[in-house]
Amino acid sequence: MIRLEKRPTPSRMWTALTPLVAVLATLVAGGLMFAALGKDPFEALRTIFYDPLFNAQFAAYSRPQLLVKAGPLILIAIGLSMGFRAGIWNIGAEGQYIIGALAGGAVGLAFYPSDSVLIFPLMVIAGALGGWGWAMIPAILKTRFNTNEILVSLLLVYVAEQLLASMSLGLLRNPQGGGFPGSRNFQQYEAASNPELFAGTGMHWGVVAAFIAVIAAYVMLTRHLLGFQIRLTGAAPRAARFAGVIPTRLIVTCLGISGALAGLAGLFEVTGPAGQISIDFNSNYGFTAIIVAFLGRLHPVGILLAGLLMALTYIGGELAQFMLGLPAAAIQAFQGMLLFFLLAVDVLTNFRVRLIKREVA
């Protein structure tokens, strides 16, 4: 018989090895899935992980896209990790991402066709406030009525998606768009656009914000009182209360940070790579960022590396769909395997596996 035995303290070795083992298990399981679909598993994995970076035929396009895809994932995951470390579960970053894009985009469109240099900074502020305000709904309900922030934040995603569709078809629709849904193209509205800072690199203000968020989160967690409170609350909630941590204030702070960063990610995406507010603007970055946060062990540097890895699966997955005919659902399942195996292997951090003899009746 197999029995799980509680460790006195979490294993440092397994804490470090868990992401690596989860990635290897995902490669094996993903290869088996691709083989079941009638594709060469080695060719599929090479197309996903190797070709976007090192195949000269695709690298010129794929390498810049790595930063484009990784930027919002890292930015959102950094915000989520703050709450996850403290046991505050914001699962609705996708909704905050959408509302941030709507709020920031609406500010920019309100000033059209002005060319003032103040427009984009105002949009950035509005995007952050939009995501923050949407995150305050589960925060207030949690602190005032003790509702479940997981359910509330998740259900608000569907409300945000309906608002996105409504705005795309109504208030924010391009009046010169011939009746088609979607706003004006921000890339053609210079004062409200978020172009590449260096041509051919994929680096835009959203990527810069992601790198700044990584540094700021690391400093806060290691040098600031708030970071200490977050780490203490996650490790020992009762001890945190004795140390003077106010739980309601921490809930509002963590949800506010994650909402604001998700809103920023939405604003930078809609004014840059996406280009416009449309019905299908959201790309599930808010949900994928949950995988990134856990794959990075809720550590800022780990999230940076995990975000780049997940971005590579996005780019390689699109390439595999085009070159090998793999279905999009298979690529999404492959990405989901990362979280599944990460959570499965993470059990070994707190438990030992013991083999014991079955007792004879």
C-alpha positions in Angstrom: 0.0 0.0 0.0 1.1 3.6 -0.6 0.6 6.1 2.2 1.4 9.8 2.4 3.2 10.8 5.6 3.2 14.4 6.7 6.7 16.0 6.8 7.6 17.9 9.9 8.7 20.8 7.7 8.3 21.3 3.9 11.1 19.8 1.9 13.4 22.4 0.4 14.6 19.9 -2.2 11.1 19.2 -3.5 10.2 22.8 -3.4 13.0 23.5 -5.9 12.5 20.3 -7.9 8.7 20.5 -8.3 8.6 22.9 -11.3 11.3 20.9 -13.1 9.6 17.6 -12.5 6.2 19.1 -13.5 7.6 20.3 -16.8 9.2 16.9 -17.5 6.0 15.1 -16.7 4.1 17.5 -19.0 6.5 16.8 -21.8 6.0 13.0 -21.4 2.2 13.3 -21.1 1.9 15.8 -23.9 4.0 13.6 -26.1 1.6 10.7 -25.5 -1.4 12.9 -26.2 0.1 14.1 -29.5 0.9 10.5 -30.4 -2.7 9.5 -29.7 -3.7 12.3 -32.1 -1.6 10.7 -34.8 1.3 13.1 -34.7 5.0 12.5 -34.2 5.4 13.5 -30.5 9.1 14.5 -30.9 8.3 16.6 -33.9 5.4 18.2 -32.1 7.5 19.1 -29.0 10.4 20.3 -31.2 7.9 22.6 -33.1 6.6 24.0 -29.8 9.8 24.5 -27.9 12.7 24.6 -30.4 11.5 26.0 -33.7 10.2 29.4 -32.4 13.6 30.2 -31.0 16.2 28.5 -33.2 14.6 27.7 -36.5 15.7 30.5 -38.9 12.5 30.2 -40.9 10.4 31.2 -37.9 12.7 32.8 -35.4 12.6 36.3 -36.9 8.9 36.5 -36.2 8.7 34.3 -33.1 11.4 35.8 -30.9 9.8 39.3 -30.6 6.5 37.6 -30.0 8.0 35.9 -26.9 8.1 39.2 -25.0 4.7 40.3 -26.4 3.1 37.1 -25.0 5.1 37.0 -21.8 4.5 40.6 -20.8 0.8 40.3 -19.7 1.3 36.9 -18.3 4.1 38.0 -16.0 2.3 41.3 -15.0 -0.9 39.5 -14.0 0.9 36.6 -12.3 3.0 38.9 -10.1 -0.2 40.5 -8.8 -1.9 37.1 -8.3 1.1 35.8 -6.4 0.8 38.5 -3.7 -2.6 37.2 -2.8 -1.9 33.5 -3.3 1.1 33.8 -0.8 -1.3 35.2 1.8 -4.1 32.6 1.1 -6.2 35.1 -0.8 -7.5 33.5 -4.0 -8.2 35.9 -6.8 -9.3 33.7 -9.7 -10.9 36.6 -11.6 -7.9 38.3 -13.1 -9.3 37.7 -16.6 -12.3 40.0 -15.7 -10.0 42.6 -14.2 -7.9 42.4 -17.3 -10.9 43.1 -19.5 -12.2 46.0 -17.4 -8.8 47.6 -17.3 -8.7 47.5 -21.1 -12.3 49.0 -21.3 -11.6 51.7 -18.8 -8.2 52.8 -20.3 -9.4 52.4 -23.9 -12.6 54.5 -23.2 -10.4 57.3 -21.8 -8.3 57.3 -25.0 -11.3 57.2 -27.3 -13.0 60.1 -25.3 -10.1 62.4 -26.3 -10.0 61.3 -30.0 -8.5 62.8 -32.2 -6.3 64.8 -29.8 -2.6 64.3 -30.0 -1.8 65.4 -26.4 1.1 63.5 -24.8 -1.0 63.3 -21.6 -3.5 60.9 -23.1 -1.6 57.7 -22.8 -0.5 58.3 -19.2 -4.2 59.0 -18.4 -5.1 55.7 -20.1 -2.6 53.8 -18.0 -4.0 55.3 -14.8 -7.6 54.5 -15.9 -6.6 51.0 -16.8 -5.1 50.4 -13.4 -8.0 51.9 -11.6 -10.5 49.9 -13.7 -8.8 46.6 -12.8 -8.5 47.8 -9.1 -12.2 48.7 -9.0 -13.3 45.4 -10.4 -11.1 43.6 -7.8 -12.7 45.7 -5.0 -16.0 44.0 -5.5 -14.9 40.5 -4.2 -12.6 42.3 -1.7 -15.5 44.3 -0.1 -17.9 41.3 -0.2 -15.2 39.2 1.4 -14.4 41.7 4.2 -18.0 42.8 4.9 -20.0 39.7 4.3 -17.4 36.9 4.4 -18.3 35.7 0.9 -16.0 33.4 -1.0 -13.6 35.5 -3.1 -12.9 32.5 -5.4 -16.5 32.3 -6.6 -17.2 36.0 -6.7 -14.0 36.9 -8.6 -14.6 34.0 -11.1 -18.2 34.9 -11.7 -17.3 38.5 -12.3 -15.2 37.3 -15.3 -18.4 36.4 -17.2 -20.0 39.8 -16.3 -16.8 41.5 -17.7 -17.1 39.5 -20.9 -20.7 40.6 -21.4 -19.6 44.2 -20.8 -16.8 43.8 -23.3 -19.3 42.5 -25.9 -21.8 45.3 -25.1 -19.1 48.0 -25.4 -17.7 46.6 -28.6 -21.2 46.6 -30.2 -22.4 49.8 -28.6 -20.8 52.7 -26.8 -17.2 52.2 -27.9 -17.8 50.9 -31.5 -16.0 52.7 -34.2 -18.4 55.1 -35.8 -16.5 54.8 -39.1 -16.2 51.0 -38.9 -19.1 50.3 -41.2 -21.2 48.7 -38.5 -18.6 46.1 -37.6 -18.1 45.5 -33.8 -15.0 46.9 -32.3 -13.5 50.2 -31.4 -11.1 52.5 -33.3 -7.7 51.0 -33.9 -5.4 52.4 -31.3 -2.3 51.7 -33.4 -3.6 54.3 -35.9 -4.2 56.8 -33.0 -0.7 57.8 -32.2 -1.5 59.6 -28.8 -3.2 56.4 -27.5 -1.0 53.7 -29.0 1.6 51.4 -27.4 4.1 50.7 -30.1 7.4 48.8 -30.0 10.0 50.8 -28.2 12.8 49.1 -30.2 11.8 47.9 -33.7 11.8 44.1 -34.1 12.2 43.3 -30.4 8.5 43.0 -29.2 9.4 45.4 -26.3 6.6 47.8 -25.5 5.5 49.6 -22.3 3.6 46.5 -21.1 6.8 44.5 -21.2 8.7 47.2 -19.3 5.9 47.3 -16.7 6.2 43.5 -16.3 9.9 43.8 -15.6 9.4 46.7 -13.2 6.7 44.6 -11.4 9.1 41.7 -11.0 11.7 43.9 -9.4 9.2 45.8 -7.2 7.6 42.5 -6.0 11.0 41.1 -5.1 12.0 44.2 -3.1 8.6 44.3 -1.4 8.6 40.6 -0.4 12.2 40.7 1.0 12.6 44.3 2.3 9.1 45.8 3.0 6.7 45.3 6.0 3.9 44.5 3.6 5.9 41.6 2.1 6.6 40.3 5.6 2.9 40.4 6.5 2.0 38.6 3.3 4.5 35.8 3.9 3.6 35.5 7.5 -0.1 35.3 6.8 0.4 32.6 4.3 2.7 30.6 6.6 0.9 31.1 9.9 -2.4 33.0 9.9 -2.8 32.9 13.7 0.7 34.2 14.3 0.1 37.0 11.8 -2.9 38.2 13.8 -0.8 38.2 17.0 1.8 40.2 15.1 -0.7 42.9 14.3 -1.7 42.0 10.8 -5.2 43.2 10.1 -6.8 40.5 7.8 -9.4 42.7 6.2 -6.8 45.3 5.2 -4.5 42.7 3.8 -7.3 41.2 1.7 -8.2 44.6 0.2 -4.5 45.4 -0.4 -3.7 42.1 -2.1 -6.8 42.0 -4.3 -6.2 45.7 -5.1 -2.6 45.0 -6.3 -3.6 42.0 -8.4 -6.6 43.9 -9.9 -4.5 46.9 -10.8 -1.7 44.9 -12.4 -4.3 42.9 -14.4 -6.0 46.1 -15.5 -2.6 47.5 -16.6 -2.0 44.3 -18.6 -5.3 44.7 -20.4 -4.6 48.4 -21.2 -1.2 47.7 -22.6 -2.5 44.7 -24.6 -5.4 46.6 -26.2 -3.3 49.6 -27.1 -0.5 47.5 -28.5 -0.6 43.9 -29.8 -4.5 43.6 -29.9 -4.9 47.1 -31.3 -8.6 47.6 -30.5 -11.4 46.7 -28.1 -13.3 43.8 -29.7 -15.6 41.0 -28.7 -12.7 38.4 -28.7 -10.1 40.8 -27.3 -9.4 38.7 -24.2 -7.0 35.9 -24.7 -7.4 34.0 -21.4 -4.2 35.6 -20.1 -5.9 36.0 -16.7 -6.5 32.3 -16.3 -3.1 31.2 -17.8 -1.4 33.6 -15.4 -2.6 31.4 -12.6 -0.5 28.6 -14.1 2.5 31.0 -14.4 2.2 32.1 -10.8 2.3 28.5 -9.4 4.9 27.3 -11.9 7.1 30.1 -10.7 6.5 29.1 -7.1 4.9 32.5 -6.4 8.4 34.0 -6.5 9.0 37.0 -8.7 12.1 35.6 -10.5 10.4 32.2 -10.9 7.3 33.9 -12.4 9.5 35.8 -14.9 11.0 32.5 -16.1 7.6 30.7 -16.0 6.0 33.5 -18.0 8.6 33.2 -20.7 8.1 29.4 -20.8 4.3 29.8 -21.0 4.7 32.4 -23.7 6.8 29.9 -25.7 4.0 27.4 -25.5 1.6 30.0 -26.9 3.9 30.8 -29.8 5.0 27.2 -30.4 1.4 26.0 -30.1 0.3 28.4 -32.8 3.1 27.2 -35.0 2.2 23.5 -34.3 -1.4 24.2 -35.3 -0.2 25.7 -38.5 2.6 23.3 -39.4 1.3 20.0 -38.0 -2.5 20.5 -37.9 -2.8 20.0 -34.2 -6.1 21.2 -32.8 -6.2 24.3 -30.6 -7.8 22.3 -27.8 -4.8 20.0 -27.7 -2.5 22.9 -27.1 -4.7 24.3 -24.4 -4.8 20.8 -22.7 -1.0 20.7 -23.0 -0.7 24.0 -21.2 -3.2 22.9 -18.5 -1.1 19.8 -17.9 1.6 22.1 -16.4 -0.7 23.1 -13.6 -2.1 19.6 -13.1 1.4 18.1 -12.7 2.7 21.0 -10.7 -0.1 20.5 -8.1 0.3 16.8 -8.1 4.1 16.8 -7.6 3.8 19.6 -5.1 2.3 17.1 -2.7 5.8 15.7 -2.2 6.8 19.1 -0.7 4.7 18.5 2.4 4.3 14.7 2.3 6.6 11.6 2.0 5.5 8.6 0.1 5.7 5.4 2.2 5.2 1.9 1.0 3.7 -0.3 3.7 2.6 -3.9 3.7 -1.1 -4.6 3.5 -2.3 -6.2 6.7 -3.8 -9.6 6.3 -7.3 -9.9 7.9 
